[in-house]
Amino acid sequence: MTQTTRTDKHTNLEWIGLIMSTIDFTNLRLLAVFATVVDLGSFAAAARKLNTSRSRVSEQVASLETVLGVRLLQRSTRKLTVTSEGRNVYEQAQQLPDILRKVESITHTEIPSGRVAITMNHDIAHKYFLPVLAGFQAQYPEVYLDLILSDVTLDFIDDQIDLGIRIGTTIDDSLIARPLHEEKLALFASSDYLAQAGTPVTVEDLENCRWVTLMQTNFDGVLHLWENGAPLEIRPKDFYRCNAPLMMQQMVAGGMGICALFPSMVQQEVNNNQLINVMPSVRSDTLTLALVYPSRRQIPQRTRVVIDYLLAVDMFSLKKS
């Protein structure tokens, strides 16, 4: 490819200013295509390297010329000639193909890698996430997790969190929610507590029992449950409040009172006769345990593999208890 030589009123610095003031950063790829054409000497050769068509390369260079408002290449049936303006632009753009390839290699790696921050309650982390963590590490050895355990709701943006596992009847509308498990709370107490206080058989009996309640939901001292499909309100006279479900489970196992817990969370304790399900007809609303994250768009590969893995492993299966 030959170059026209003529004096132009634009210096290199002026051309840099012109490019930066007129081109949108989304057009950097057009600059990279143009630089590839100049390097290889033809649209056809550039198309082969870029794995596209000759006409597509020509269209992209023409689009760049439109954006800049100057002709970069003189076209003829036999050859392409770089204009003076084109040569100045090329001097600034010649490294872009390598830069874009490096950026693409970072964002589209064959092997997922990097760090993913995920938050969840302590009880979920200990009883369900930990048993599947080794399997994830074996499948994705280059992805590392920052485990942020919290029994209060954290802000994904402020706390720089990628994923979370949350529990509730509804999930924040601003988040994408992928259901992992649905379950109703049931009532449990230790055999030691029941031997001391008696086994409740009526709502009045329940209200006379000592309770361990979740601080985040027990605002007014009233427990809203269901019995055989009918709404039920329990107003315990004596109760502890705790903001950590795992601690609540341990308090109940230690004989501190009655508590509404997920059966799957305490299945091992039930099997070992540490806990007993009292008044099985009393349950909560159905609660959803969901994997949540801020957006479906442009999810990094490292985060996507965590999502796909957790959706596939069924870590809340009762068989794991």
C-alpha positions as CSV (number, residue, x, y, z in Angstrom):
1,M,0.0,0.0,0.0
2,T,1.3,3.4,-0.9
3,Q,0.8,6.7,0.8
4,T,0.0,10.1,-0.7
5,T,2.4,12.8,0.3
6,R,1.1,16.3,0.7
7,T,1.2,19.1,3.2
8,D,-1.8,19.2,5.4
9,K,-2.9,21.9,7.7
10,H,-3.5,19.5,10.5
11,T,-0.6,18.5,12.7
12,N,-0.5,15.2,14.5
13,L,-1.6,16.9,17.7
14,E,-4.5,18.6,16.0
15,W,-5.5,15.2,14.6
16,I,-5.4,13.7,18.0
17,G,-7.7,16.4,19.3
18,L,-10.0,16.0,16.3
19,I,-10.3,12.2,16.9
20,M,-10.9,12.6,20.7
21,S,-13.5,15.3,20.2
22,T,-15.5,13.7,17.4
23,I,-15.3,9.9,18.0
24,D,-17.4,8.0,20.4
25,F,-15.5,5.4,22.4
26,T,-17.9,2.8,21.0
27,N,-16.2,3.3,17.7
28,L,-12.8,2.2,18.9
29,R,-13.3,-1.1,17.1
30,L,-13.7,0.8,13.8
31,L,-10.3,2.4,14.4
32,A,-8.9,-1.1,15.1
33,V,-10.4,-2.4,11.8
34,F,-8.9,0.5,9.9
35,A,-5.5,-0.1,11.5
36,T,-5.7,-3.7,10.5
37,V,-6.4,-2.7,6.9
38,V,-3.4,-0.4,6.8
39,D,-1.2,-3.1,8.4
40,L,-2.2,-5.8,5.9
41,G,-2.6,-3.6,2.8
42,S,-6.1,-4.6,1.7
43,F,-9.7,-5.1,2.7
44,A,-9.5,-8.8,1.8
45,A,-6.5,-9.5,3.9
46,A,-8.0,-7.7,6.9
47,A,-11.3,-9.6,6.5
48,R,-9.4,-12.9,6.6
49,K,-7.6,-11.9,9.8
50,L,-10.7,-10.6,11.4
51,N,-12.8,-13.6,10.3
52,T,-15.4,-11.5,8.5
53,S,-16.2,-10.4,4.9
54,R,-14.4,-7.9,2.7
55,S,-17.6,-5.9,2.3
56,R,-18.1,-5.7,6.0
57,V,-14.5,-4.4,6.5
58,S,-15.1,-1.8,3.8
59,E,-18.3,-0.7,5.5
60,Q,-16.6,-0.3,8.8
61,V,-13.9,1.9,7.4
62,A,-16.5,4.0,5.6
63,S,-18.3,4.4,8.9
64,L,-15.1,5.6,10.5
65,E,-14.6,8.1,7.7
66,T,-18.1,9.4,8.2
67,V,-17.6,9.8,12.0
68,L,-14.3,11.7,11.5
69,G,-15.5,13.6,8.5
70,V,-12.4,12.9,6.4
71,R,-11.3,10.3,3.8
72,L,-8.7,7.9,5.2
73,L,-8.2,5.7,2.2
74,Q,-8.2,6.3,-1.6
75,R,-9.8,3.3,-3.2
76,S,-9.1,2.0,-6.7
77,T,-9.6,-1.3,-8.5
78,R,-6.0,-2.2,-8.0
79,K,-4.9,-0.7,-4.7
80,L,-5.6,1.2,-1.6
81,T,-3.7,4.4,-0.8
82,V,-3.6,5.9,2.7
83,T,-4.3,9.6,2.7
84,S,-2.3,12.0,4.8
85,E,-5.2,12.2,7.2
86,G,-5.4,8.4,7.3
87,R,-1.7,8.2,8.1
88,N,-2.0,10.5,11.0
89,V,-5.0,8.6,12.3
90,Y,-3.2,5.3,11.8
91,E,-0.2,6.5,13.9
92,Q,-2.6,6.9,16.8
93,A,-4.7,3.8,16.2
94,Q,-2.1,1.2,15.3
95,Q,-1.9,-0.3,18.7
96,L,-5.7,-0.7,19.1
97,P,-6.0,-4.2,17.5
98,D,-3.6,-5.6,20.1
99,I,-5.3,-3.7,22.9
100,L,-8.8,-4.9,22.0
101,R,-7.6,-8.4,21.7
102,K,-6.1,-8.2,25.2
103,V,-9.3,-6.8,26.6
104,E,-11.3,-9.5,24.9
105,S,-9.0,-12.2,26.3
106,I,-9.7,-10.8,29.8
107,T,-13.4,-10.7,29.4
108,H,-13.9,-13.9,27.4
109,T,-11.5,-16.4,28.8
110,E,-11.9,-20.1,28.1
111,I,-11.2,-20.8,31.8
112,P,-13.4,-18.8,34.2
113,S,-11.3,-16.9,36.7
114,G,-11.4,-14.1,39.3
115,R,-13.2,-13.3,42.5
116,V,-17.0,-13.4,43.2
117,A,-18.5,-11.9,46.4
118,I,-21.5,-13.8,47.7
119,T,-23.6,-13.1,50.8
120,M,-25.9,-15.4,52.8
121,N,-27.1,-16.2,56.3
122,H,-24.8,-18.1,58.6
123,D,-27.1,-21.1,58.8
124,I,-27.3,-21.4,55.1
125,A,-23.6,-21.1,54.8
126,H,-22.7,-23.7,57.4
127,K,-25.4,-26.3,56.6
128,Y,-25.9,-26.0,52.8
129,F,-23.2,-23.9,51.1
130,L,-20.2,-25.4,52.8
131,P,-21.0,-29.0,51.7
132,V,-21.1,-28.0,48.0
133,L,-18.1,-25.7,48.1
134,A,-15.5,-28.4,47.5
135,G,-17.4,-29.5,44.4
136,F,-17.4,-25.9,43.0
137,Q,-13.7,-25.5,43.7
138,A,-12.9,-28.8,41.8
139,Q,-14.9,-27.7,38.8
140,Y,-13.8,-24.0,38.7
141,P,-10.3,-23.9,40.4
142,E,-9.6,-20.4,39.1
143,V,-12.7,-18.8,40.6
144,Y,-12.4,-17.6,44.2
145,L,-15.3,-16.7,46.4
146,D,-15.5,-13.9,49.0
147,L,-18.0,-15.3,51.5
148,I,-19.8,-12.5,53.3
149,L,-21.9,-14.0,56.0
150,S,-24.6,-11.8,57.5
151,D,-28.0,-12.2,59.1
152,V,-29.0,-8.7,58.0
153,T,-29.7,-7.6,54.5
154,L,-26.7,-6.0,52.8
155,D,-26.8,-3.6,49.8
156,F,-25.3,-5.1,46.7
157,I,-24.0,-1.8,45.3
158,D,-22.6,-0.2,48.5
159,D,-21.1,-3.5,49.8
160,Q,-19.8,-4.5,46.3
161,I,-21.6,-7.9,46.3
162,D,-22.2,-10.0,43.2
163,L,-24.6,-12.6,44.5
164,G,-26.7,-13.4,47.5
165,I,-29.0,-16.1,48.9
166,R,-32.0,-14.5,50.5
167,I,-35.1,-15.8,52.3
168,G,-38.6,-14.4,52.3
169,T,-42.1,-14.5,50.9
170,T,-41.1,-11.9,48.4
171,I,-37.8,-10.7,46.9
172,D,-36.8,-7.1,46.2
173,D,-38.1,-6.1,42.8
174,S,-34.8,-4.4,41.9
175,L,-33.0,-7.8,42.0
176,I,-33.1,-10.8,39.7
177,A,-34.3,-13.8,41.8
178,R,-33.7,-17.4,40.9
179,P,-35.6,-19.7,43.3
180,L,-33.5,-22.4,44.9
181,H,-35.9,-23.9,47.4
182,E,-39.4,-23.3,48.9
183,E,-40.4,-24.4,52.4
184,K,-42.6,-23.6,55.3
185,L,-41.4,-23.0,58.9
186,A,-42.5,-25.5,61.5
187,L,-42.4,-25.4,65.3
188,F,-39.6,-27.2,67.2
189,A,-38.4,-27.6,70.7
190,S,-36.0,-29.8,72.6
191,S,-37.1,-32.9,74.5
192,D,-35.6,-31.3,77.6
193,Y,-37.7,-28.2,77.3
194,L,-40.8,-30.2,76.6
195,A,-40.1,-32.4,79.6
196,Q,-40.0,-29.3,81.7
197,A,-42.8,-27.2,80.2
198,G,-45.1,-29.9,78.8
199,T,-45.9,-30.5,75.1
200,P,-48.3,-27.9,73.7
201,V,-51.5,-29.0,72.0
202,T,-53.5,-25.8,71.8
203,V,-52.8,-22.2,70.8
204,E,-53.1,-21.2,74.5
205,D,-50.5,-23.8,75.3
206,L,-48.2,-22.2,72.7
207,E,-48.7,-18.7,74.1
208,N,-47.7,-20.0,77.6
209,C,-44.5,-21.5,76.3
210,R,-41.2,-19.6,76.2
211,W,-40.2,-18.8,72.6
212,V,-37.1,-17.9,70.6
213,T,-38.1,-15.5,67.8
214,L,-36.3,-13.8,64.9
215,M,-35.7,-10.2,65.7
216,Q,-36.1,-9.1,62.0
217,T,-39.8,-10.3,61.9
218,N,-41.0,-10.2,65.5
219,F,-41.7,-6.4,65.6
220,D,-45.0,-6.5,67.6
221,G,-44.6,-9.7,69.6
222,V,-47.1,-11.5,67.4
223,L,-46.3,-14.6,65.4
224,H,-48.3,-14.9,62.2
225,L,-48.7,-18.5,61.3
226,W,-51.2,-20.9,59.7
227,E,-53.1,-24.0,61.2
228,N,-54.7,-26.3,58.7
229,G,-55.0,-23.5,56.2
230,A,-56.5,-21.0,58.6
231,P,-54.5,-17.9,59.7
232,L,-53.2,-18.1,63.3
233,E,-51.8,-15.4,65.6
234,I,-49.7,-16.4,68.5
235,R,-48.8,-13.9,71.2
236,P,-46.2,-15.5,73.5
237,K,-45.9,-14.1,77.0
238,D,-42.2,-14.8,77.3
239,F,-39.7,-14.8,74.4
240,Y,-36.1,-14.3,73.5
241,R,-35.3,-12.4,70.3
242,C,-32.3,-13.1,68.1
243,N,-31.1,-11.8,64.8
244,A,-29.2,-14.9,63.7
245,P,-31.1,-18.1,62.7
246,L,-28.1,-20.4,63.4
247,M,-27.9,-19.1,66.9
248,M,-31.7,-19.6,67.3
249,Q,-31.4,-23.2,66.3
250,Q,-28.7,-23.7,68.9
251,M,-30.7,-22.0,71.5
252,V,-33.7,-24.2,70.9
253,A,-31.5,-27.3,70.9
254,G,-30.2,-26.1,74.2
255,G,-33.7,-26.1,75.8
256,M,-34.4,-22.3,75.6
257,G,-37.9,-22.7,74.2
258,I,-40.0,-23.2,71.1
259,C,-39.0,-21.7,67.7
260,A,-40.3,-21.6,64.1
261,L,-37.6,-23.2,61.9
262,F,-37.2,-24.7,58.5
263,P,-37.5,-28.5,58.8
264,S,-34.7,-29.0,56.3
265,M,-32.4,-26.8,58.4
266,V,-32.8,-29.0,61.5
267,Q,-33.4,-32.4,60.0
268,Q,-30.2,-33.8,61.5
269,E,-31.2,-32.6,64.9
270,V,-34.6,-34.2,64.5
271,N,-33.1,-37.5,63.4
272,N,-30.9,-37.4,66.5
273,N,-33.9,-36.7,68.7
274,Q,-32.4,-33.4,69.8
275,L,-35.4,-31.5,68.4
276,I,-39.1,-32.5,68.2
277,N,-41.7,-31.0,65.9
278,V,-44.6,-29.8,68.1
279,M,-48.1,-29.2,66.7
280,P,-47.2,-30.3,63.2
281,S,-50.5,-28.7,61.9
282,V,-49.0,-25.2,62.6
283,R,-46.8,-23.8,59.8
284,S,-45.8,-20.5,58.2
285,D,-46.4,-19.1,54.8
286,T,-44.3,-20.6,52.1
287,L,-40.9,-18.9,52.1
288,T,-38.6,-18.8,49.1
289,L,-34.9,-19.2,49.3
290,A,-33.5,-17.6,46.2
291,L,-30.3,-16.7,44.5
292,V,-30.4,-13.0,43.8
293,Y,-28.2,-10.6,41.9
294,P,-28.6,-7.0,40.5
295,S,-28.8,-7.6,36.7
296,R,-29.1,-10.2,33.9
297,R,-27.0,-8.0,31.6
298,Q,-23.2,-8.3,31.1
299,I,-22.7,-10.8,34.0
300,P,-19.0,-11.7,34.2
301,Q,-18.2,-15.2,33.3
302,R,-16.8,-15.9,36.8
303,T,-20.2,-14.9,38.3
304,R,-22.2,-16.8,35.7
305,V,-20.5,-20.1,36.5
306,V,-21.3,-19.6,40.3
307,I,-25.0,-19.0,39.4
308,D,-25.2,-22.0,37.1
309,Y,-23.5,-24.2,39.6
310,L,-25.7,-23.3,42.5
311,L,-28.9,-23.7,40.4
312,A,-27.7,-27.2,39.4
313,V,-26.5,-28.8,42.6
314,D,-29.8,-28.7,44.6
315,M,-27.9,-27.9,47.8
316,F,-31.2,-27.6,49.7
317,S,-32.2,-31.2,49.1
318,L,-33.3,-32.9,52.2
319,K,-31.0,-35.8,51.3
320,K,-28.1,-33.6,52.2
321,S,-29.2,-33.2,55.8
